[in-house]
Amino acid sequence: MSLFNQGAQPQNRAPQSIGFLLLDNFTLISLASAVEPLRMANQLSGRELYRWTTMTLDGNQVWASDGLQITPDCAAAKAPALDMVIVCGGIGIQRSVTREHVLWLQTQARQSRKLGAVCTGSWALACAGLLDGFDCSVHWECLAAMQEAFPRVVMSTRLFTLDRNRFTSSGGTAPLDMMLHVISREHGRELSAAISEMFVYERIRNEQDHQRVPLKHMLGTNQPKLQEIVVLMEANLEEPIDLDELAVYVNVSRRQLERLFQKYLHCSPSRYYLKLRLVRARQLLKQTPMSIIEVASVCGFVSTPHFSKCYREYFGIPPRDERMGSNTAQQVAMMPIPQALVLASTPGAMSALSQARSESTFASVRL
């Protein structure tokens, strides 16, 4: 008997079948992060809620990016009936995706399968035209290339994105958060919270959490002055440095400083500095017990009302509501097991990603 409330889910519902298509040099941690929540969902619920199958096109062994050789369960054409297909990508994704992959994925779409991807696997779905008009997440190293190659795909810096029947995630442990949200939708928050606790995972991140995209990656080596200024800003959030002083530190004029930020980050230096401080404040509100007054102080705000006003204007909610929402999520995440648990991407910023590495406007901040 299930230990968790399945809500409206019928007890005799057939297990959901998920196929993981492994591409050459896929990242093993992303695959494990996606599979393990499914295993634990079955274990904790006492029912087979999910089945999963690993596949390659030909059924032959495939190399993970860490050098481990994996034997899949079957060839893609011989896979059992699937409800969802998740593409597992990794290093050198452009070389890993073949015409045969594209054709097979298009067939799955015609059969109304849910489609997903982890790490750089979104590239394969985009190649097949299956992400056109959809919001999409991908590992930050692939963001600029995808934006340039697939302009009809709405790229995002979010850790993961659930858009209709498309489920895309960045790399590392982000697939864990994505699958926990999928499980929560289908079988309730109590189960996903229990899985989180079993994995000693302190906070289930949501769709509002973004990857931190290194500024160095986006700008390349072309703008060392700008990188140096941002480093100084990040190191001095509690006592912000005057912009004239920043300009002196890196040996540029105040006017040059303004031009650099407008050209490459599409905002003024003061606005960028404010965003850094607000992002830090949001992290502290969500992840620490610090009071709002303390958070305001350590993030360089002279008064709590001013902090609240800036926070509300930027994030759309006041700090108190952010804290209340975080506490609710934390209570769910830490629920005991029953006996038997950047800068946010804007349309303007994302449209400019096609100039990344040489002249990017994407900032090294996450929300």
ROTOR-154152 format. One record per residue (C-alpha): residue in three letters; x, y, z. Coordinates in steps of 0.001 Angstrom, whole numbers. Last residue first. Layout:
     r        c1        c2        c3
   ala         X         Y         Z
...
END
This chain:
     r        c1        c2        c3
   leu     18043     35016     -9982
   arg     21361     34482    -11690
   val     24143     36852    -12574
   ser     27029     36769    -15000
   ala     25397     39027    -17555
   phe     24622     38405    -21200
   thr     25263     41269    -23577
   ser     27770     39357    -25636
   glu     30311     40779    -28072
   ser     32848     38123    -29078
   arg     32027     35111    -26963
   ala     28288     35754    -27416
   gln     26924     37666    -30374
   ser     24076     35187    -30797
   leu     23261     35874    -27164
   ala     21820     39259    -28101
   ser     18260     38017    -28343
   met     18652     36621    -24839
   ala     19552     39994    -23352
   gly     16743     41834    -25035
   pro     14150     39226    -24140
   thr     15331     39339    -20520
   ser     17299     36574    -18837
   ala     17440     36938    -15125
   leu     20814     38339    -14074
   val     22275     36485    -12757
   leu     10674     11753      2869
   ala      6932      2479      7010
   gln      6937      5630      9073
   pro      6207      8787      7162
   ile      9340     10553      5915
   pro      9820     13888      7614
   met      8985     17070      5687
   met     12230     18974      5047
   ala     11414     19928      1445
   val      7829     20854      2331
   gln      8910     23046      5216
   gln     11580     24574      2989
   ala      9019     25438       330
   thr      6814     27154      2910
   asn      9795     29007      4368
   ser     10834     30164       906
   gly      7369     31496       150
   met      7316     33394      3448
   arg     10771     34823      2777
   glu      9849     35961      -707
   asp      6637     37478       672
   arg      8647     39459      3238
   pro     11142     40553       582
   pro      8384     42243     -1458
   ile      7242     40715     -4760
   gly      7782     41734     -8394
   phe     11448     40755     -8464
   tyr     12997     44091     -9476
   glu     10484     46675     -8276
   arg      9724     44672     -5122
   tyr     13388     44356     -4236
   cys     14091     48038     -4821
   lys     11165     49080     -2578
   ser     12021     46548        99
   phe     15660     47696       194
   his     14623     51346       436
   pro     12225     50496      3256
   thr     14956     48478      5041
   ser     17446     51327      5030
   val     21018     51997      3909
   phe     21123     49045      1528
   gly     24529     47415      1003
   cys     23669     43754       753
   val     24810     42996      4297
   ser     22428     45643      5638
   ala     19336     44628      3693
   val     19833     41005      4679
   glu     20150     41978      8330
   ile     16926     44013      8226
   ile     15140     41176      6412
   ser     16196     38814      9186
   met     18766     36119      8503
   pro     17373     32571      8643
   thr     19325     31569      5519
   gln     18606     30033      2083
   lys     15676     31902       554
   leu     16263     35326      2066
   leu     20031     35033      1660
   gln     19756     34029     -1999
   arg     17312     36854     -2678
   ala     19666     39363     -1082
   arg     22529     38184     -3278
   val     20350     38695     -6346
   leu     19416     42138     -5049
   arg     23051     43113     -4567
   leu     24048     41955     -8028
   lys     21056     43722     -9548
   leu     22018     46972     -7850
   tyr     25528     46741     -9282
   tyr     24072     46210    -12749
   arg     21824     49236    -12366
   ser     24723     51373    -11154
   pro     26902     50231    -14059
   ser     24153     51166    -16563
   cys     22357     48496    -18541
   his     22636     46571    -21793
   leu     25433     44308    -20522
   tyr     27931     44606    -23396
   lys     27343     48033    -24917
   gln     25669     49796    -21985
   phe     28141     48392    -19482
   leu     31204     49314    -21520
   arg     29830     52779    -22355
   glu     29243     53669    -18708
   leu     32767     52666    -17752
   gln     34203     54648    -20637
   arg     32304     57707    -19334
   arg     33627     57185    -15822
   ser     37136     57076    -17275
   val     39206     53919    -17284
   asn     42167     52847    -15145
   val     40662     49739    -13528
   tyr     40721     51120     -9983
   val     39980     54669    -11165
   ala     36738     53598    -12847
   leu     35678     51729     -9739
   glu     36358     54866     -7665
   asp     34126     56932     -9945
   leu     31438     54259     -9636
   asp     31453     54469     -5841
   ile     32185     51128     -4251
   pro     29310     49301     -2606
   glu     29774     48414      1076
   glu     27957     45120      1612
   leu     28256     44112     -2035
   asn     31999     44595     -2453
   ala     33463     41385     -3878
   glu     30809     41119     -6598
   met     31427     44724     -7636
   leu     35182     44220     -7835
   val     34693     41096     -9954
   val     32323     43060    -12213
   ile     34951     45772    -12700
   glu     37634     43234    -13578
   gln     35385     41562    -16132
   leu     34651     44912    -17746
   lys     38346     45765    -17922
   pro     39216     42329    -19350
   gln     36790     42784    -22270
   asn     37926     40748    -25270
   thr     38982     37595    -23445
   gly     35693     35783    -23963
   leu     32659     37874    -23142
   met     30174     35087    -22475
   his     32583     32643    -20890
   lys     34281     35311    -18803
   leu     30889     36466    -17570
   pro     30342     33029    -16106
   val     26693     31998    -16475
   arg     25129     31328    -13093
   gln     22216     29112    -13891
   his     18818     30369    -12932
   asp     16260     29546    -10274
   gln     12720     30669    -11114
   glu     11815     27226    -12410
   asn     12292     25768     -8944
   arg     15094     24472     -6758
   ile     14307     21719     -4279
   arg     16245     22698     -1184
   glu     18297     20630      1263
   tyr     18981     17551      -837
   val     20028     14820      1587
   phe     18986     12360     -1160
   met     16388     10790      1120
   glu     15208     14286      2034
   ser     14600     15223     -1575
   ile     12717     11982     -2183
   ala     10456     12769       762
   ala      9815     16245      -584
   ser      8898     14787     -3989
   leu      6450     12414     -2283
   glu      4821     15099      -169
   arg      4544     17417     -3131
   gly      2059     15211     -4922
   his      2027     12343     -7387
   glu      1930     13808    -10908
   arg      2861     17408    -10358
   ser      5303     16579     -7554
   ile      6923     13875     -9682
   val      7495     16385    -12502
   his      8859     18887     -9983
   leu     11223     16266     -8572
   met     12238     15412    -12140
   met     13271     18990    -12851
   asp     15140     19384     -9572
   leu     17112     16192    -10216
   pro     17753     17287    -13808
   ala     19553     20367    -12349
   thr     22184     18152    -10680
   gly     24838     18688    -13338
   gly     23400     20006    -16577
   ser     20633     22271    -17825
   ser     17125     20937    -18121
   thr     14408     20594    -20711
   phe     10888     19198    -20385
   arg      8633     19706    -23404
   asn      4968     18669    -23237
   arg      3661     22108    -22204
   asp      6738     24098    -21220
   leu      8638     22790    -18196
   thr     11981     24571    -18053
   phe     15087     23740    -16049
   leu     17974     25557    -14435
   arg     16723     28769    -16020
   thr     19103     30587    -18378
   ser     16468     30635    -21095
   met     16347     30150    -24848
   val     13112     30652    -26762
   val     13705     28435    -29809
   arg     12880     30051    -33148
   pro     16408     31481    -33421
   phe     17958     27993    -33549
   ala     21642     28182    -34550
   glu     22480     31518    -32929
   gln     20550     30932    -29725
   met     21838     27377    -29593
   ala     25475     28428    -29884
   ala     25089     31096    -27211
   leu     23411     28795    -24713
   cys     25617     25715    -25124
   glu     28120     26443    -22355
   trp     25180     27474    -20147
   his     23758     23944    -20079
   val     20345     23986    -21714
   ser     16891     25302    -20892
   cys     14079     25813    -23396
   asp     10910     27831    -23847
   phe      9008     26477    -26827
   gly      8175     28172    -30123
   asp     10412     25827    -32102
   leu     11586     23122    -29703
   leu     10853     20078    -31865
   gly     12617     21301    -34990
   ala     14696     18108    -35091
   cys     17879     20097    -34555
   ala     16166     21746    -31580
   leu     15478     18363    -30003
   ala     19121     17353    -30501
   trp     20421     20645    -29066
   ser     18196     20182    -26012
   gly     20467     17265    -25067
   thr     23078     19724    -23810
   cys     22541     18945    -20104
   val     19209     17127    -19966
   ala     16481     16759    -22568
   gly     12763     16179    -22763
   leu      9986     15043    -25064
   lys      6483     13900    -24198
   arg      5441     11384    -26820
   ser      2648     12302    -29177
   gln      3433      9636    -31802
   arg      4418     12381    -34234
   ala      6909     13598    -31619
   gln      8473     10138    -31368
   thr      8868     10041    -35147
   gln     10587     13425    -35063
   leu     12972     12034    -32459
   trp     13841      9097    -34721
   leu     14456     11370    -37709
   val     16721     13686    -35721
   his     18741     10848    -34221
   glu     19207      9323    -37679
   arg     20397     12670    -39017
   thr     23114     12609    -36376
   val     23622     14402    -33076
   ser     26980     13673    -31448
   arg     29075     16147    -33406
   gln     27021     19173    -32347
   ile     26867     17793    -28789
   gly     30615     17930    -28318
   ile     30413     17220    -24586
   gly     27133     16189    -23026
   gly     23691     15113    -24087
   cys     20984     12911    -22598
   val     17770     13036    -24622
   ile     14633     12312    -22605
   val     11772     10417    -24238
   met      8369     10232    -22546
   asp      5355      7928    -22543
   leu      7224      5022    -24070
   ala      6117      1671    -25480
   pro      9084      -666    -25191
   ala     12311       189    -27002
   lys     13259     -1907    -30024
   ala     13772      1003    -32439
   ala     15845      2854    -29846
   ala     18265       -36    -29488
   cys     18179     -1699    -26092
   asp     19075     -1633    -22415
   pro     22128       502    -22953
   thr     25677      -684    -22155
   ile     27661      2198    -20715
   gln     31386      2831    -21119
   leu     32862      5157    -18528
   gly     35258      7783    -19870
   asp     33924     10746    -17882
   ser     32059     12066    -20936
   ala     30013      8873    -21135
   trp     30886      6373    -23834
   val     28189      4353    -25569
   gln     27689       619    -25939
   asn     25638      -603    -28870
   gly     21846      -593    -29090
   asp     21937       950    -32555
   leu     20138      4218    -31816
   thr     21143      4240    -28175
   met     18764      3468    -25353
   thr     18320      3454    -21587
   thr     14904      2347    -20335
   trp     12848      3628    -17449
   arg      9789      2525    -15538
   tyr      7870      4814    -13211
   leu      5119      4652    -10601
   glu      5919      1120     -9588
   arg      4378      1178     -6134
   gly      5614      1218     -2546
   ser      5518      4993     -2654
   leu      8986      5368     -1156
   gln     10701      2857     -3415
   asn      8925      3826     -6638
   ala      9600      7530     -6116
   met     13188      6634     -5157
   arg     13787      4979     -8501
   leu     12252      7891    -10385
   pro     14299     10405     -8394
   glu     17421      8396     -9324
   val     16891      8533    -13089
   ala     17187     12274    -13794
   ser     20168     12998    -11543
   ala     21820      9795    -12768
   leu     21552     10943    -16396
   ser     22870     14393    -15525
   ile     25776     12933    -13545
   leu     26676     10645    -16453
   thr     27259     13437    -18915
   phe     26746     12283    -22500
   asn     29917     11754    -24526
   asp     28056     10030    -27375
   leu     24290     10400    -27055
   leu     22141      8382    -24647
   leu     18385      8340    -25333
   phe     16658      7903    -21983
   gly     13228      6300    -22346
   ile     10522      6933    -19775
   ser      7541      4650    -19097
   gln      4859      5903    -16720
   pro      3586      3055    -14614
   ala       -11      1977    -15357
   arg     -2711      3539    -13194
   asn     -4299       993    -10874
   gln     -4220      3281     -7841
   pro     -5958      6050     -9749
   gln     -4272      9449     -9319
   ala     -6744     11941     -7887
   gly     -4710     12463     -4750
   gln     -1830      9955     -4545
   asn     -1450     10457      -824
   phe      1779      8795       185
   leu      2580      5614      2064
   ser      1280      3485      -828
   met         0         0         0
END
